[in-house]
């Protein structure tokens, strides 16, 4: 009976260890599944960007930049005009 008790104890210990390993594997699987879903969603958001809207925004920003450059060029000419009038 002592041998049977020892064997039962060993089997119980092994079953406990296997259960712990199984729990860790299930947790890892769940984490990897969530990560995969998040990556798929992020990829979808990137690929599904509204091309027309992004192009319009890019054009708008270019126009604003060109206007700024033009204003700076005119501002730089103002002192030269004043000097030419004085000279």
N, CA, C and O of each residue as an XYZ file, in Angstrom:
348
protein
N       0.834     -1.186      0.000
C       0.000      0.000      0.000
C       0.876      1.245      0.000
O       0.516      2.246     -0.620
N       2.007      1.207      0.676
C       2.916      2.350      0.676
C       3.417      2.639     -0.736
O       3.533      3.796     -1.140
N       3.708      1.586     -1.473
C       4.183      1.760     -2.853
C       3.087      2.415     -3.690
O       3.361      3.295     -4.506
N       1.859      1.983     -3.486
C       0.733      2.562     -4.228
C       0.545      4.028     -3.854
O       0.264      4.852     -4.724
N       0.695      4.366     -2.579
C       0.556      5.761     -2.146
C       1.644      6.637     -2.764
O       1.381      7.761     -3.192
N       2.862      6.110     -2.805
C       3.974      6.859     -3.408
C       3.707      7.061     -4.894
O       3.909      8.152     -5.426
N       3.247      5.996     -5.562
C       2.959      6.088     -6.997
C       1.837      7.087     -7.258
O       1.909      7.878     -8.199
N       0.805      7.050     -6.427
C      -0.309      7.994     -6.580
C       0.185      9.422     -6.361
O      -0.231     10.336     -7.073
N       1.053      9.618     -5.398
C       1.620     10.946     -5.139
C       2.438     11.440     -6.319
O       2.357     12.608     -6.700
N       3.230     10.536     -6.895
C       4.040     10.922     -8.052
C       3.154     11.261     -9.251
O       3.392     12.241     -9.957
N       2.134     10.438     -9.466
C       1.212     10.702    -10.577
C       0.507     12.039    -10.365
O       0.346     12.814    -11.308
N       0.092     12.307     -9.144
C      -0.576     13.580     -8.846
C       0.362     14.757     -9.085
O      -0.047     15.785     -9.625
N       1.610     14.605     -8.684
C       2.593     15.667     -8.887
C       2.819     15.920    -10.376
O       2.868     17.065    -10.827
N       2.955     14.836    -11.121
C       3.171     14.971    -12.567
C       1.953     15.609    -13.224
O       2.088     16.470    -14.094
N       0.755     15.180    -12.800
C      -0.469     15.769    -13.354
C      -0.545     17.265    -13.038
O      -0.977     18.058    -13.874
N      -0.127     17.641    -11.841
C      -0.115     19.063    -11.473
C       0.839     19.854    -12.349
O       0.515     20.946    -12.817
N       2.026     19.287    -12.565
C       3.009     19.957    -13.426
C       2.490     20.083    -14.856
O       2.632     21.128    -15.491
N       1.888     19.004    -15.352
C       1.345     19.041    -16.710
C       0.203     20.054    -16.815
O       0.073     20.743    -17.827
N      -0.613     20.142    -15.785
C      -1.696     21.130    -15.776
C      -1.162     22.551    -15.808
O      -1.706     23.413    -16.499
N      -0.090     22.793    -15.055
C       0.514     24.127    -15.042
C       1.084     24.471    -16.413
O       0.924     25.590    -16.901
N       1.747     23.503    -17.024
C       2.305     23.726    -18.363
C       1.172     23.992    -19.354
O       1.271     24.886    -20.196
N       0.099     23.213    -19.249
C      -1.038     23.396    -20.146
C      -1.633     24.792    -19.975
O      -1.979     25.438    -20.964
N      -1.756     25.260    -18.746
C      -2.287     26.609    -18.502
C      -1.399     27.682    -19.123
O      -1.895     28.640    -19.716
N      -0.081     27.516    -18.984
C       0.841     28.484    -19.579
C       0.733     28.472    -21.101
O       0.755     29.524    -21.739
N       0.615     27.276    -21.678
C       0.486     27.180    -23.135
C      -0.820     27.813    -23.617
O      -0.838     28.488    -24.646
N      -1.899     27.601    -22.886
C      -3.178     28.210    -23.261
C      -3.100     29.730    -23.166
O      -3.625     30.439    -24.025
N      -2.446     30.226    -22.124
C      -2.289     31.669    -21.970
C      -1.463     32.242    -23.118
O      -1.803     33.282    -23.681
N      -0.382     31.558    -23.454
C       0.464     32.003    -24.562
C      -0.310     31.984    -25.869
O      -0.190     32.904    -26.678
N      -1.101     30.943    -26.079
C      -1.920     30.853    -27.288
C      -2.911     32.009    -27.360
O      -3.088     32.616    -28.416
N      -3.552     32.312    -26.240
C      -4.504     33.434    -26.214
C      -3.813     34.760    -26.509
O      -4.342     35.590    -27.248
N      -2.629     34.959    -25.929
C      -1.881     36.193    -26.178
C      -1.477     36.305    -27.641
O      -1.585     37.376    -28.240
N      -1.013     35.206    -28.215
C      -0.606     35.226    -29.619
C      -1.801     35.463    -30.536
O      -1.679     36.148    -31.552
N      -2.937     34.908    -30.189
C      -4.145     35.133    -30.980
C      -4.541     36.607    -30.944
O      -4.873     37.189    -31.976
N      -4.506     37.203    -29.762
C      -4.845     38.626    -29.631
C      -3.851     39.485    -30.405
O      -4.248     40.441    -31.072
N      -2.568     39.157    -30.321
C      -1.549     39.906    -31.053
C      -1.774     39.798    -32.549
O      -1.664     40.789    -33.272
N      -2.085     38.608    -33.010
C      -2.345     38.403    -34.436
C      -3.544     39.220    -34.897
O      -3.504     39.830    -35.965
N      -4.603     39.238    -34.106
C      -5.790     40.023    -34.460
C      -5.476     41.512    -34.477
O      -5.950     42.236    -35.353
N      -4.681     41.975    -33.515
C      -4.307     43.392    -33.476
C      -3.459     43.773    -34.679
O      -3.642     44.842    -35.262
N      -2.529     42.897    -35.050
C      -1.694     43.171    -36.217
C      -2.531     43.200    -37.492
O      -2.315     44.044    -38.361
N      -3.476     42.286    -37.603
C      -4.350     42.264    -38.780
C      -5.182     43.542    -38.859
O      -5.360     44.109    -39.937
N      -5.686     43.987    -37.723
C      -6.483     45.215    -37.702
C      -5.633     46.426    -38.079
O      -6.077     47.287    -38.839
N      -4.413     46.493    -37.550
C      -3.523     47.612    -37.872
C      -3.167     47.606    -39.355
O      -3.165     48.651    -40.005
N      -2.871     46.440    -39.874
C      -2.537     46.312    -41.303
C      -3.718     46.749    -42.152
O      -3.545     47.433    -43.161
N      -4.901     46.360    -41.752
C      -6.110     46.733    -42.488
C      -6.301     48.246    -42.485
O      -6.651     48.832    -43.510
N      -6.070     48.886    -41.321
C      -6.215     50.348    -41.249
C      -5.211     51.038    -42.160
O      -5.527     52.046    -42.791
N      -4.006     50.497    -42.226
C      -2.974     51.096    -43.075
C      -3.336     50.931    -44.547
O      -3.253     51.883    -45.324
N      -3.735     49.723    -44.924
C      -4.033     49.450    -46.326
C      -5.328     50.096    -46.789
O      -5.482     50.386    -47.976
N      -6.259     50.327    -45.873
C      -7.557     50.877    -46.238
C      -7.608     52.399    -46.138
O      -8.695     52.978    -46.131
N      -6.455     53.051    -46.061
C      -6.444     54.511    -45.971
C      -7.162     55.095    -47.186
O      -7.039     54.586    -48.301
N      -7.904     56.160    -46.954
C      -8.653     56.803    -48.033
C      -7.669     57.580    -48.904
O      -7.207     58.659    -48.532
N      -7.360     57.016    -50.062
C      -6.343     57.596    -50.934
C      -6.753     58.993    -51.404
O      -5.927     59.904    -51.435
N      -8.021     59.161    -51.767
C      -8.484     60.466    -52.248
C      -8.345     61.525    -51.158
O      -7.887     62.637    -51.422
N      -8.736     61.185    -49.947
C      -8.641     62.131    -48.840
C      -7.187     62.473    -48.532
O      -6.857     63.636    -48.301
N      -6.327     61.470    -48.528
C      -4.908     61.707    -48.245
C      -4.270     62.560    -49.340
O      -3.438     63.420    -49.048
N      -4.652     62.332    -50.593
C      -4.118     63.118    -51.703
C      -4.586     64.566    -51.606
O      -3.806     65.489    -51.843
N      -5.850     64.768    -51.260
C      -6.374     66.126    -51.097
C      -5.649     66.853    -49.968
O      -5.313     68.030    -50.103
N      -5.410     66.169    -48.869
C      -4.692     66.774    -47.739
C      -3.262     67.126    -48.139
O      -2.753     68.181    -47.758
N      -2.613     66.253    -48.903
C      -1.250     66.506    -49.370
C      -1.227     67.745    -50.265
O      -0.354     68.601    -50.120
N      -2.191     67.842    -51.198
C      -2.265     68.999    -52.099
C      -2.497     70.282    -51.307
O      -1.883     71.310    -51.591
N      -3.375     70.222    -50.322
C      -3.654     71.383    -49.476
C      -2.381     71.850    -48.778
O      -2.084     73.045    -48.750
N      -1.635     70.908    -48.219
C      -0.399     71.260    -47.516
C       0.634     71.852    -48.469
O       1.373     72.761    -48.092
N       0.693     71.348    -49.693
C       1.635     71.904    -50.670
C       1.267     73.344    -51.024
O       2.143     74.202    -51.135
N      -0.034     73.609    -51.202
C      -0.482     74.968    -51.525
C      -0.133     75.923    -50.390
O       0.340     77.033    -50.634
N      -0.363     75.499    -49.161
C      -0.031     76.340    -48.002
C       1.472     76.604    -47.945
O       1.896     77.722    -47.651
N       2.274     75.586    -48.222
C       3.723     75.755    -48.205
C       4.165     76.732    -49.299
O       5.001     77.600    -49.051
N       3.612     76.595    -50.496
C       3.974     77.490    -51.595
C       3.553     78.924    -51.294
O       4.269     79.864    -51.636
N       2.407     79.096    -50.662
C       1.961     80.437    -50.282
C       2.926     81.046    -49.267
O       3.256     82.230    -49.348
N       3.371     80.241    -48.323
C       4.328     80.729    -47.334
C       5.637     81.159    -47.969
O       6.203     82.186    -47.596
N       6.119     80.381    -48.925
C       7.362     80.732    -49.625
C       7.172     82.027    -50.405
O       8.060     82.880    -50.429
N       6.024     82.171    -51.038
C       5.737     83.381    -51.808
C       5.686     84.614    -50.906
O       6.210     85.670    -51.261
N       5.061     84.480    -49.751
C       4.981     85.603    -48.802
C       6.373     85.990    -48.315
O       6.683     87.176    -48.194
N       7.208     85.000    -48.036
C       8.576     85.302    -47.600
C       9.362     86.004    -48.700
O      10.133     86.922    -48.419
N       9.178     85.588    -49.943
C       9.882     86.224    -51.057
C       9.456     87.683    -51.183
O      10.295     88.557    -51.402
N       8.163     87.951    -51.047
C       7.677     89.332    -51.122
C       8.186     90.152    -49.946
O       8.535     91.321    -50.109
N       8.231     89.555    -48.773
C       8.726     90.275    -47.593
C      10.201     90.614    -47.753
O      10.647     91.662    -47.285
N      10.960     89.751    -48.403
C      12.381     90.028    -48.621
C      12.581     91.133    -49.650
O      13.607     91.812    -49.627
N      11.628     91.326    -50.546
C      11.758     92.364    -51.568
C      11.412     93.746    -51.023
O      11.872     94.748    -51.571
N      10.629     93.824    -49.977
C      10.189     95.113    -49.421
C      11.375     96.021    -49.058
O      11.386     97.183    -49.464
N      12.369     95.532    -48.310
C      13.493     96.427    -47.975
C      14.271     96.872    -49.208
O      14.776     97.994    -49.245
N      14.373     96.016    -50.209
C      15.101     96.384    -51.421
C      14.377     97.494    -52.175
O      15.013     98.391    -52.730
N      13.047     97.433    -52.194
C      12.262     98.491    -52.848
C      12.463     99.810    -52.110
O      12.634    100.856    -52.737
N      12.444     99.761    -50.783
C      12.640    100.983    -49.993
C      14.027    101.562    -50.244
O      14.165    102.780    -50.358
N      15.039    100.738    -50.333
C      16.396    101.225    -50.596
C      16.502    101.827    -51.988
O      17.177    102.838    -52.182
N      15.841    101.213    -52.950
C      15.921    101.749    -54.313
C      15.211    103.101    -54.406
O      15.627    103.962    -55.182
N      14.149    103.295    -53.627
C      13.472    104.591    -53.620
C      14.334    105.666    -52.963
O      14.311    106.825    -53.378
N      15.090    105.283    -51.945
C      15.958    106.238    -51.259
C      17.209    106.546    -52.072
O      17.765    107.641    -51.990
N      17.639    105.568    -52.855
C      18.899    105.717    -53.570
C      18.717    106.423    -54.833
O      19.683    106.636    -55.566
